[in-house]
């Protein structure tokens, strides 16, 4: 059971993620049956903590608080190397303290870009982990022994926990309460925060991730035709004939320009078109599957899970327009993929 929670504030602390940790672990909710946590803020460098938003935060406690912590959270902040020798020495002491805590079996969690500090401490080596999808590639490059998964909201790999960007900090903090205290406590905190106690899916559903851009233009007309005719059951031979080249040459050039195969690209475009209809209509899943060219709702579900990591129904539950009626004849739909 958690009692003493210590949050490490890195240079240029991001205040949203810090606020999440304070909200989950720093509010007295005994009236809801939630244990009271002793929350302590510790600065990674001496003096007031400078935030990225132009104001300072006073963290009155020193690193000795990490020695007695039941849980250590590294909040989001600066990912760049230390700007001075003094800062570098201070951060090095934090990294030593984090390694010592893990050696004692104390859980250590990072929120968003806080994962870079865990990486610098060597705590991500050989572990699956995550961070904000915009910084996942940089995390993997800086710490090649880490197994970075940019598609999830958080990763629990005891004693290391990492979250994706911004609001995913809520998901991880609630998970920590659920795992170390109880599901009842996590649900009570979620109700008070007016958030879901557990979100389905991963951060891939929130990424504006268009399919790979073409590096050339020779197949642009073919791809546009494919977008406008998603319901057509075409073969690579049909597309190659349209492009005026052999099947083998067409397939090779398509991969060169888009980074994927023609069939995979076409099914991804169908998912994007289905996503648009799920957001803007209440028509049935079977109707949408037919409109965008899938053979069935089950087939659409398979490809939707692959690309968006949630089912079509789960996606509609989060992003759909609630006021539309479930009546295909009353909604104008177009079986073409939205442009990106």
Secondary structure, 3 states (H helix, E strand, C coil): CCCEEEEEECCCECHHHHHHHHHHHCCCCHHHCCCCCEEEEEECCCCCEEECCCCEECCCECHHHHHHCCEEEECCCCCCCCCCHHHHHHHHHHHHHHHHHHHCCCEEEECHHHHHHHHHCCCCCCCEECCCCCCHHHHHHHCCCCEECCCCCEEEECCEEEECCCCHHHHHHHHHHHHHCCHHHHHHHHHHHCCCCCCCCCHHHHCCCCCCCCCCCCCHHHHHHHHHCCCCCCCHHHHHHHHCCCHHHHHHHHHHHHCCCHHHHHHHHHHHHHHHHHHHCCCCHHHHHHHHCCCCHHHHHHHHHHHHCCCHHHHHHHHCCCCCCCCHHHCCCCCCCCCC
